[in-house]
Structure formats: C-alpha cells, structure tokens
Amino acid sequence: MEARNQPLVFFAAILIGLASSNIEAVGNISILIIPSLIVMLYFVFVDVKVADVSKAARNRPLISASLGLNFIFTPVLAYVIGWIFLSDIPDLWIGLIMLLVTPCTDWYLTYTKIARGDVPACLTLLPWNLILQLALLPIYLKIFVGELINIELKMIIDAMGLVLTVPILGAAFSRWALPEDLKEKLISKSSSMQMWALAFAIFSMFASQGSILLKTPSLFIKFLLPLFLFYLIIFTLGLIIGKILSFEFRRIVCLVMTTTAKNSPLSLAIAVAAFPDRPLIALALVLAPLIEIPVLLLLSKVLPLWEKYGYAN
C-alpha cells in the first residue's frame, strides 16, 4: 500500500481503538503494544543497509546540512517550541521532543520521489539518520526532558535495548540466513508489514488509553500548533540553506524531506517501553503520523511548483 494511504489506515485504527476503549474485554490489550512494535521495527531494519554509510561520505555538503539541521538545530527548536506551547502539559512536550529529534528512515524516500527529488542521495542519508538517532536519543532525553520528569540514562538505554535488540538481530539473521529469492520477497513486503504492525499497535494504544483523549479532545488541537510551526520553520530553513549552498533543486527536495519527516514509530516503541505510566507521551507520537503524512504529501506537490515558478529566479 502506498505511503499516501497510510493516514487512512492509521485513522481507521484510531477510530476502532477509540470505539473499543470502553469495552472491558480489550482492557488488557496494552500488553500487545510492544510486541507489535517489535514486529514493525523488524521489518524496518530488514530493509536497511547500514553498509551505505561509506557511500554517504561523498555527499559532504548535503550530509553536513542534513545532520546539522536534524541533530543540532532541531532538538533545540523542539525544546523551545514545546516550552512556548506545551509547558503546561509536560507529557505532550516530551512526546514532541521525542518525535522531532528522530529523523525518518523510511517514508521520506517515497515523498522525495513524488517531488522529483534526488532519491539516491536521500538513501545515503538513511544510515546516518538511523545510527545517530539511536546514539543520541538517550542524551537528548537527559538534556531536554530531565528537567520535566525524573529520568535516568540507564532507563532509556534499557528501554531501547528491549525494543531494538530483537528486531535488529532478527533482521540481521534474516539477511544472512535466507536464500536470495526469499530475502527479496521479504524486503518487498516490508513496507506494508511495517504499516499493518504499526496500525495494530495504534489500535491497541487507543483501545487501552483512548479514554484519556475522549475526555480531553483539546489535547489533539493543543499538539497541532507547535507541530505545524515546526514544519513551517524547517521547510523554510531547508529552502534557504539549499540555496545558500547552491544545491540543485533535486538535492534541496532531499534536504527538505529528510529534515521534515520524523521516525514516530521508533520513538513510539521507546516511549511505550520507557514511560509505561505516562500514556500521553505515546499518544502524542501516535497522533503525529496523521499530521505528518498529509504535510509531506503537500510538500511533495508544492516543491515541484516552486521549482517551476520560483527556483530559477
């Protein structure tokens, strides 16, 4: 199923989960959230070739701009925007930070292609995004979230180990052990399997915790404004930096997409494991794709128009 259809699947999972949230029989379904996220991450990692890091070294201006925006500027911006708009709801603030400091490692490629961007260049950014976010997330949480809640690095690292070790080892074993034809078949199905596993996790989340959102729907509206402000700022910066560095249009599309799209599934898996008693953090991360994917689709339509009418000038 195409990435543009994912919001419909996720929205359906939310609606079914909310409708089930008052049914006593599904009250314990929360125990399936982490297993379904582990399945999802397995299919994410089985489709990633970390060996591409060496190839990425050739794109130094692009890699420098992307890493600077994703891992230096964005964490500070996420904290400031959260402080302005969400300081009265710390858990949403934490969810916003966890979302924005983890760059996307999958569907940004789809939207780069739709926008006629440089997909091969974007592919070389993927391993950097994956490795650095895994290495830096505990540090970001300690720096930016430590003053909001009591948090220890060991707790975050243990949670990451819980949800990442099995899928990473499973994916590595599959790539090593499976015959080439079965491996290709598995990889070809990975995107749709990621979506359905995440959809089940979303359903389970809202079935077990949806009553919180039903009682306070204003939380969703509250989360919208800072997220849209982030998209506006990062989109504008991507265009400006791309022009300053004299990137061709296709590279600018790559820079915009890789700095706008976020890895909410990974953040969600870690949030569920690290903060099981703070469901609002996870709910914020569940809501994020419903906002982000339409924004990426809009950008994929706007950027070619910008090239046609504005980039040459």
DATA-V802874 format. One record per residue. N is the residue number from 1. RES is the residue in one letter. PSI is psi as a letter, one per 40 degrees, with the letter a starting at -180 (999 if undefined). NEAR is the number of other C-alpha atoms within 8 Angstrom. Layout:
n=N res=RES psi=PSI near=NEAR
n=N res=RES psi=PSI near=NEAR
This chain:
n=1 res=M psi=h near=6
n=2 res=E psi=i near=5
n=3 res=A psi=d near=8
n=4 res=R psi=e near=8
n=5 res=N psi=e near=8
n=6 res=Q psi=d near=11
n=7 res=P psi=d near=11
n=8 res=L psi=d near=7
n=9 res=V psi=d near=9
n=10 res=F psi=d near=11
n=11 res=F psi=d near=9
n=12 res=A psi=d near=8
n=13 res=A psi=d near=12
n=14 res=I psi=d near=11
n=15 res=L psi=d near=8
n=16 res=I psi=d near=10
n=17 res=G psi=d near=16
n=18 res=L psi=d near=14
n=19 res=A psi=d near=8
n=20 res=S psi=e near=9
n=21 res=S psi=d near=15
n=22 res=N psi=e near=8
n=23 res=I psi=h near=7
n=24 res=E psi=d near=6
n=25 res=A psi=d near=5
n=26 res=V psi=e near=10
n=27 res=G psi=d near=10
n=28 res=N psi=e near=7
n=29 res=I psi=e near=10
n=30 res=S psi=d near=10
n=31 res=I psi=e near=7
n=32 res=L psi=e near=9
n=33 res=I psi=d near=14
n=34 res=I psi=d near=12
n=35 res=P psi=d near=8
n=36 res=S psi=d near=12
n=37 res=L psi=d near=14
n=38 res=I psi=d near=13
n=39 res=V psi=d near=11
n=40 res=M psi=d near=13
n=41 res=L psi=d near=14
n=42 res=Y psi=d near=13
n=43 res=F psi=d near=15
n=44 res=V psi=d near=12
n=45 res=F psi=d near=10
n=46 res=V psi=e near=13
n=47 res=D psi=e near=8
n=48 res=V psi=h near=7
n=49 res=K psi=g near=6
n=50 res=V psi=e near=6
n=51 res=A psi=e near=6
n=52 res=D psi=e near=10
n=53 res=V psi=d near=11
n=54 res=S psi=d near=6
n=55 res=K psi=d near=7
n=56 res=A psi=d near=12
n=57 res=A psi=d near=8
n=58 res=R psi=e near=5
n=59 res=N psi=f near=8
n=60 res=R psi=d near=8
n=61 res=P psi=d near=7
n=62 res=L psi=d near=9
n=63 res=I psi=d near=11
n=64 res=S psi=d near=8
n=65 res=A psi=d near=10
n=66 res=S psi=d near=11
n=67 res=L psi=d near=10
n=68 res=G psi=d near=9
n=69 res=L psi=d near=10
n=70 res=N psi=d near=13
n=71 res=F psi=e near=10
n=72 res=I psi=d near=9
n=73 res=F psi=d near=9
n=74 res=T psi=d near=11
n=75 res=P psi=d near=13
n=76 res=V psi=d near=8
n=77 res=L psi=d near=9
n=78 res=A psi=d near=13
n=79 res=Y psi=d near=11
n=80 res=V psi=d near=8
n=81 res=I psi=d near=11
n=82 res=G psi=d near=13
n=83 res=W psi=d near=9
n=84 res=I psi=d near=7
n=85 res=F psi=d near=10
n=86 res=L psi=e near=13
n=87 res=S psi=d near=9
n=88 res=D psi=e near=5
n=89 res=I psi=g near=7
n=90 res=P psi=d near=9
n=91 res=D psi=d near=9
n=92 res=L psi=d near=12
n=93 res=W psi=d near=13
n=94 res=I psi=d near=10
n=95 res=G psi=d near=13
n=96 res=L psi=d near=13
n=97 res=I psi=d near=13
n=98 res=M psi=d near=11
n=99 res=L psi=d near=13
n=100 res=L psi=d near=11
n=101 res=V psi=e near=15
n=102 res=T psi=g near=15
n=103 res=P psi=i near=15
n=104 res=C psi=i near=12
n=105 res=T psi=e near=11
n=106 res=D psi=c near=7
n=107 res=W psi=e near=9
n=108 res=Y psi=d near=12
n=109 res=L psi=d near=11
n=110 res=T psi=d near=9
n=111 res=Y psi=d near=12
n=112 res=T psi=d near=16
n=113 res=K psi=d near=10
n=114 res=I psi=d near=9
n=115 res=A psi=e near=12
n=116 res=R psi=f near=9
n=117 res=G psi=a near=13
n=118 res=D psi=g near=12
n=119 res=V psi=d near=10
n=120 res=P psi=d near=6
n=121 res=A psi=d near=11
n=122 res=C psi=d near=13
n=123 res=L psi=d near=10
n=124 res=T psi=e near=12
n=125 res=L psi=d near=11
n=126 res=L psi=d near=9
n=127 res=P psi=d near=15
n=128 res=W psi=d near=9
n=129 res=N psi=d near=13
n=130 res=L psi=d near=10
n=131 res=I psi=d near=8
n=132 res=L psi=d near=8
n=133 res=Q psi=d near=12
n=134 res=L psi=d near=8
n=135 res=A psi=d near=8
n=136 res=L psi=e near=8
n=137 res=L psi=d near=11
n=138 res=P psi=d near=11
n=139 res=I psi=d near=9
n=140 res=Y psi=d near=11
n=141 res=L psi=d near=10
n=142 res=K psi=d near=11
n=143 res=I psi=d near=8
n=144 res=F psi=d near=10
n=145 res=V psi=e near=11
n=146 res=G psi=d near=11
n=147 res=E psi=e near=7
n=148 res=L psi=d near=7
n=149 res=I psi=i near=6
n=150 res=N psi=h near=6
n=151 res=I psi=i near=9
n=152 res=E psi=i near=8
n=153 res=L psi=d near=9
n=154 res=K psi=d near=6
n=155 res=M psi=d near=9
n=156 res=I psi=d near=12
n=157 res=I psi=d near=9
n=158 res=D psi=d near=9
n=159 res=A psi=d near=11
n=160 res=M psi=d near=12
n=161 res=G psi=d near=8
n=162 res=L psi=d near=9
n=163 res=V psi=e near=14
n=164 res=L psi=d near=10
n=165 res=T psi=d near=9
n=166 res=V psi=d near=10
n=167 res=P psi=d near=14
n=168 res=I psi=d near=12
n=169 res=L psi=d near=8
n=170 res=G psi=d near=9
n=171 res=A psi=d near=12
n=172 res=A psi=d near=9
n=173 res=F psi=d near=8
n=174 res=S psi=d near=10
n=175 res=R psi=d near=9
n=176 res=W psi=d near=6
n=177 res=A psi=d near=6
n=178 res=L psi=i near=8
n=179 res=P psi=i near=6
n=180 res=E psi=d near=6
n=181 res=D psi=d near=6
n=182 res=L psi=d near=8
n=183 res=K psi=d near=11
n=184 res=E psi=d near=8
n=185 res=K psi=d near=8
n=186 res=L psi=d near=8
n=187 res=I psi=d near=11
n=188 res=S psi=d near=7
n=189 res=K psi=e near=8
n=190 res=S psi=d near=12
n=191 res=S psi=d near=11
n=192 res=S psi=d near=8
n=193 res=M psi=d near=10
n=194 res=Q psi=d near=13
n=195 res=M psi=d near=10
n=196 res=W psi=d near=8
n=197 res=A psi=d near=12
n=198 res=L psi=d near=12
n=199 res=A psi=d near=11
n=200 res=F psi=d near=11
n=201 res=A psi=d near=13
n=202 res=I psi=d near=14
n=203 res=F psi=d near=13
n=204 res=S psi=d near=13
n=205 res=M psi=d near=13
n=206 res=F psi=d near=14
n=207 res=A psi=d near=18
n=208 res=S psi=d near=14
n=209 res=Q psi=e near=10
n=210 res=G psi=d near=12
n=211 res=S psi=d near=11
n=212 res=I psi=d near=7
n=213 res=L psi=d near=10
n=214 res=L psi=d near=8
n=215 res=K psi=d near=6
n=216 res=T psi=g near=7
n=217 res=P psi=e near=8
n=218 res=S psi=e near=6
n=219 res=L psi=d near=8
n=220 res=F psi=d near=9
n=221 res=I psi=d near=8
n=222 res=K psi=d near=10
n=223 res=F psi=d near=11
n=224 res=L psi=d near=9
n=225 res=L psi=d near=9
n=226 res=P psi=d near=11
n=227 res=L psi=d near=9
n=228 res=F psi=d near=8
n=229 res=L psi=d near=8
n=230 res=F psi=d near=11
n=231 res=Y psi=d near=9
n=232 res=L psi=d near=8
n=233 res=I psi=d near=8
n=234 res=I psi=d near=11
n=235 res=F psi=d near=10
n=236 res=T psi=d near=8
n=237 res=L psi=d near=8
n=238 res=G psi=d near=12
n=239 res=L psi=d near=10
n=240 res=I psi=d near=8
n=241 res=I psi=d near=9
n=242 res=G psi=d near=13
n=243 res=K psi=d near=9
n=244 res=I psi=d near=7
n=245 res=L psi=e near=7
n=246 res=S psi=f near=6
n=247 res=F psi=i near=10
n=248 res=E psi=i near=7
n=249 res=F psi=d near=9
n=250 res=R psi=d near=10
n=251 res=R psi=d near=13
n=252 res=I psi=d near=14
n=253 res=V psi=d near=14
n=254 res=C psi=d near=14
n=255 res=L psi=d near=14
n=256 res=V psi=d near=12
n=257 res=M psi=d near=13
n=258 res=T psi=d near=12
n=259 res=T psi=e near=13
n=260 res=T psi=d near=11
n=261 res=A psi=i near=12
n=262 res=K psi=i near=12
n=263 res=N psi=g near=11
n=264 res=S psi=d near=13
n=265 res=P psi=d near=10
n=266 res=L psi=d near=9
n=267 res=S psi=d near=12
n=268 res=L psi=d near=11
n=269 res=A psi=d near=12
n=270 res=I psi=d near=12
n=271 res=A psi=d near=11
n=272 res=V psi=d near=12
n=273 res=A psi=d near=12
n=274 res=A psi=d near=11
n=275 res=F psi=g near=9
n=276 res=P psi=d near=8
n=277 res=D psi=e near=4
n=278 res=R psi=g near=8
n=279 res=P psi=d near=10
n=280 res=L psi=d near=9
n=281 res=I psi=d near=13
n=282 res=A psi=d near=12
n=283 res=L psi=d near=10
n=284 res=A psi=d near=12
n=285 res=L psi=d near=15
n=286 res=V psi=d near=10
n=287 res=L psi=d near=9
n=288 res=A psi=d near=10
n=289 res=P psi=d near=10
n=290 res=L psi=d near=10
n=291 res=I psi=d near=9
n=292 res=E psi=d near=9
n=293 res=I psi=d near=12
n=294 res=P psi=d near=10
n=295 res=V psi=d near=8
n=296 res=L psi=d near=13
n=297 res=L psi=d near=10
n=298 res=L psi=d near=8
n=299 res=L psi=d near=9
n=300 res=S psi=d near=12
n=301 res=K psi=d near=10
n=302 res=V psi=d near=8
n=303 res=L psi=d near=10
n=304 res=P psi=d near=10
n=305 res=L psi=d near=9
n=306 res=W psi=d near=9
n=307 res=E psi=d near=10
n=308 res=K psi=d near=8
n=309 res=Y psi=e near=7
n=310 res=G psi=d near=8
n=311 res=Y psi=d near=8
n=312 res=A psi=d near=6
n=313 res=N psi=999 near=3
